[in-house]
Amino acid sequence: MRKLAIVLGLGSLLVAGMATAQVDPDTDQIGVYFDTGATVWCINPGAVGPTDAYLCLTNASATSGVSGWECSIIITEGVFVLNWGYAGSAINTYPPPDFAVGLASPLPWEPSIVLMTFTIGVFAPTPIDITIAAQPNPSIPGDPALPAYAAGDDPGDLRPLGYSTGLDPVNGTGNIAAVINGECTPTGNDESTWGNVKNMYK
């Protein structure tokens, strides 16, 4: 809590999101998608080259938007991210792929709030998995710890984020959030377990 509040203070020294209906109807969810409306989480482009992905917060319970956020992004070993592009006037106090981001001005509420765009170098048609997890020093401790965001009108109002593709209840790690050139079935993303698992960790 304290770390994100400090980041938000730094962000205020600096002086945004596009949306459509998304796949996950639950509130306060975070996921990686290949569109800004949070509807496409798996692609098989068939060709190599730079590929844009979007870190999205969907159905935020804070209607004032987002003044800061935190998480980590884990990508298949050996795959390079060519660019990390934060939405808004942002400052990250960690080196990517760990993020504790403060914003000078809140990102406004939308059904899908794009927190960041990142470009992945796809240099071979081999599967690439993208996973979201809590950053190493989470502002909201827990077992398991979760990503978090701060409400747009109150940087001290920190809210945990669930994973759009569920959470592994055994070890508390985030499941695969997005897939390139792989099987389009992230772990835990099925009707019988998806909602139940997410509800356990809200």
N, C-alpha and C positions, 0 to 999 in steps of 0.2 A: 504494500500500500504506500509506504513511504517512498520507495524508489520511483513509482510511477508519478507520484505527486511532485517529486523533484524534477523529473523529466518534463512534466507539464509546465512547471515554472520556467524551465529553460526554453521550452517551446514558445512561451509568451514573449520572449525577447525577439522573436522573428515576426515578422508580420505574418468536382470532386466526387464526385460519385455519380454514377449513372445506374439506372435500374429498370427492371421489369419483374414480373412474378418469378420467384425462384423455386428450386426443387424442394428445399427444406422449409416446411411451414412453421417450425418451432421458433420461439423467440431466442434472441441472444445466441446465435450460432456463428461459427467462423469456418470458412472453407476456402479451397483454391478452385478456381473455375477458369474456363477458357473464353468466357464472355462476361461482360460487366453486370449482366442481370442474374448471375449465379444460377444458370440452368445447364451448363455444359461442363462436366467434370472429367470426361474421358474423351480423348481424341486419338485417332490413328492417321496422322497426316500423310504417311506413305512417302514423304520426301524429307530430306534433311534441311536444316536451316534454322534461323532464330524463331522461337515460338513464344508468344506473350501469354502470361498467366496472370490472374487477378486474385489477390487476397481480399475476400469479401466478408463483411459482417452483415448477416441477414436478420431481418425482423428485430431490430434493436428495441429493447424495452424502454430505453431512454429516448424520448421523443425529441429531446433537444440536440440530438446528434452525438458526435464523438469528439472529445478533446484530447484523447490519448489512447494508446493501445499497446499490448505486448503479447509476444508469442515467439516461437522458434519455428523455422521451416527446415525440414530435413529432406534432401533430395538424393536419389540413388548415387552411390559413390562413383566418382569419376565424371559426373555430369557437371558442367559449368553454368553458372548464372552470369550472363553477360552484362546485366544492368538491373539495379534495384531502383524503382521510381516511386517515392512516397507521394500520396495524395495530399494536397494542401501544403502550407508552409510548415515543414516538419523537421524535427531533430531526433536522431536515434542515438542513444547513449551506449549502444553495443555495436560491435562490428557484425554485419550480416554473416550468417543467417539467424542471428539472435536479434530480437527487436524489443526495445522499450522506447516508444515513440511519443513525443509530445508535440502538440500542434498549436501554432500561434492563434489560429481561429478555428472553431469547431467545424468538422465536416457535417453538413446538414443531414437530417434524417431522410432516408429513402428506404424502400424495402430491401435493397441491396446497396450497402455503402462500400465503395471500393476504397480499401485502406492503402493498397500498394499494387503497382504493376511490376512484374519482373519478367525479364527475357531470358529464356533458357536456350542454351546452345544444343540443338539436336543434330548431332553429327553422324548418327547411324540409326537405322530403324530398329534399335533394340529397346526393350521396355524401360520406361523411366517412371518411378513412383515418387510422389510428393506427399510428405506427411507433415502435419501440424502438431506441435507440442507446446507445453509451457516453456517459457524462457528460463535460463538457469537460476535466476533469483526472482521468483514470481512475487508480485505485490500482494497477491492473496494466497497465502500458504494453504496447502491442503494435501490430502492423501487420497487420490492423486491431486497434484496442482493442475490448474487449468489456465489457458490464456485469459486475458482480461481486457476490459476497456473502461474508460472514464466518460461519464456523461458530458454532453456538450456544455451544459450550464453549471456544472459543478465538478471540477477536477478531483475532488475528494470522494465523489460518488463512484466507486469502483464496482464493476459488475463482472462476474465470471462468464466465460464464453464456452458453450458446448461445441463439440465437433460435429459438423454436418454429417459426417459418415460414422458417427458413434465413437465409443471409447472402449478400449480393451479392458474389461473389468478385472482381469487377472494381474496385469502389471501396470495399469494406469497410463499406458502410452497411447498417443493418438493413432488412430487407424489411418490407412492410406486415404488422403483427401482428394488426390487427382492422379490421373494416369495418362501417359503418352505412350503410344505404340504397345499397349499391353491389354490385358483382360479387363473389360469394363465392368468389374464387380469389386469395388473396394471392400476390404474386410469389414464385416459387421453391418454392411449396408443391405439388410434384407428385412422384410416386414415383420418377421417373427421376433427379431432381437433389436432392431435399430432404435425404435422409440423407447423400449424398456430400458436399454442400456443408457441412453442419453438421460432419461429421467432420473436414474440412480445418481447421476453426477451433476445435476443442475445446481 
